[in-house]
């Protein structure tokens, strides 16, 4: 089994691919916050890890006090790091739930959300679970919500299919960042559909399918 705490250490190297992906995700988070200068913003994050993507943005963003977020992370060490970072930055609206992000139950009461983060998920589940999850995401979104997701170029490279699944599920693509020479890519999509029925009890099984 992969040691996810050790894996996160690459974030501390600004030249690493993981740091590059983080910067891209954070750019999309900032864009969403900047586009919503008034009113509350509800966020959920699946497989949130240490929560660096959202917490580091909110630490200095003017929207920080308007954001309530639920971060779902199974690894207790990563969850505790996220809690400590949120507390250190005075982000009282962030809740970190230690639970299986592949189940729908941990998101109850926090969805539908305005900003949905599925970063570091699709590269660690099967293509079948990826498709099922994308098609279930409308249940987690308010109309007009932004979804940010990541997936590497690993075989099988299903990034094109993921983008098509989002379109079929009622999303428009706002951005797809896939720089030449790196393995990562970041997608940003807006939900165009109406409020959707509840998601199934099980979205995916995190298997470290691709490492």
N, C-alpha and C positions, 0 to 999 in steps of 0.2 A: 504494500500500500504506500502511496505517496505521502510524504510528510508535508502537509500543506503549510505548516508554520515555516519550515525551511524554504519552501517554494516562494513564499511571500518576501523573502529577503532580497530577491532581485529588484523589488521596488526601490530599494535603497541605492541602487546603481542607476544614475540618471541616463547612462548610455545603453541600458539593457532594453530589449524589445518589450519587456513587460512594462517598463516605465513609459515607453513610447505609446503603448496601447492605453495606459492610464491617462496620459495627457490628452489623447484623442477622445476618450470617454468623457473626461472632465470638460472638454471644449463643448461637447454636445449638452452636457448638464447645464453649463453656464448659459448656453444659447436658449435652452428652455426657460430657465429662471429669468433671463433678461426679457424674454418675450411675454412674461406674465408679471408685470410690475406691481400689480395690486391683487389683494385677496389671498386666501389660504391656498397652499400647494401641498397636496398629499403625495407621498412617494413610497414605493415599495422596492426592495432590492432582494433578489433571489441569490442564494449562494454568495452572500455579501462579503465573506472574508473579513478583513479588517476594516471594511467600510471606507477605504481611503478615497475612492472615487467621489462619493458624496460628501463625506465629512470635510475633506480638504477644500472643497469648493465652498461649502456653507460657512466655513470658518471665517471667511472674509467677504462673503457676498451680502449685499443689502437685503436679500430675501430671507436671510437666515431665520428670523423670528416668525416668518409666515409659513415655514415648512414644518410639517409633521411627517415623520418617516418611520417605517418599520423595516428593519434589516433582519433577514432570516439567514442564519448560519448554524450549521450543525456542530462544527468543531468548537469545543468550549474555549480553547486557547484563543482562537481568532475572534470569537464572540466577545470575550472579555477585553481583548485589545480594542475592539470597536467601541465598546462601552466606555472604556477609559479615555479614548480619543474624543468621543462626543462630550464627555464630562469636562475634559480639559479645555475644550473650546466653548464651553457654556451652551452647548446645543441641547437644550432641555426637551426639544420636540422629537429627538431621535430615540426610538425604542429598538433594542436589539433582542431578538427572540432566538433562543438556542433550540432549533428544530430542523426537521427535514424539509428543505425548500422544494422538494419534488412533490409534496402533498399540498392540497389546497387549504387545509385547516389552519396553518400558521398565519395565513393572510386574512382570516376572518376579522371583520371590523376595520380593516385598513384598505379595503378595496370597495368600489373602484377607485383607482388612483390616477393622478394627473401625470405622473412621471413613473415609469416602470423600468427597472434596471434588471436585465438578464445578461450580465457580463460574466464570462467564465463558466457558462452553463453548457452551451451547445457543443463545445469541444470535448465534453466529458459525459455525453449521453449518446444513445444510438440515433441514427438518422430517423428511425420510426418515432422515437420519443420526441425528437426535435420537431418533426412535423406536427405531431399531436399537440405539443406545447404551444407552437405558434398559432395553431388554429383555436386554442383555448384562451389565448391572451386577451381577446375582446372582453372576456368576463372580468378582467382585472383593470380595464381601462374606462375612464370617463370619456364621453365623446370629445375628440380633439386631443386626447392624451398622447404623450410621447413615449415610445419604447426605444431603449438603447440596448443593443445586444452585441456580442462579440463571437467570432469564430475564426479559427486559423485556416491555413491552406492545406492542412493535413488530409491525407487520403482516408476515406473518400472525400474529395473536396465538394461539399454540398452547398457552398455559399450561394451559388446561383439559384439552387432550389429553395433555399431559405428565403431569399429575396422574393421569389415567386409566391411562396406560401404566404408571406406577409400580404402581398397584393391580393391574393385570393381570400384572405381573412378580413379584408376591409381596410387595409392600411395603405398610405402613400409613403414612398421613400423620400425622406428629407436629405439624407446624406449616406454615402457608403465610402468609408475611408479605408483604402487598402493600398498603402504605399508599396512601391516596387522595392524588392530586396529585403522585406521583412515577412514574417509568417502570419502576423495578426491582421485582422480587419475588424472594423467597427461599423455597425449599421444603426441608423437612426430613422425611425418611422413614426408617422402620425396616424392615429386611429380615426377613420372617417365615419364609422358606423354608429348605430344607436347603442343604447345600453343593451348589454347581452345577458343571456341566462347565466346562472352560476356555472363555474368550471367543474369538471369532474373531480372526484376525490383525489385521484392520482394523476399528476402531470407527467412526471418522468422519474426515472431511477438514475441517480448519479453513480456512474460506474467507472469513472476515469477511463472511459472508452478510448479516448485519445489522450496521450500524455505528452 
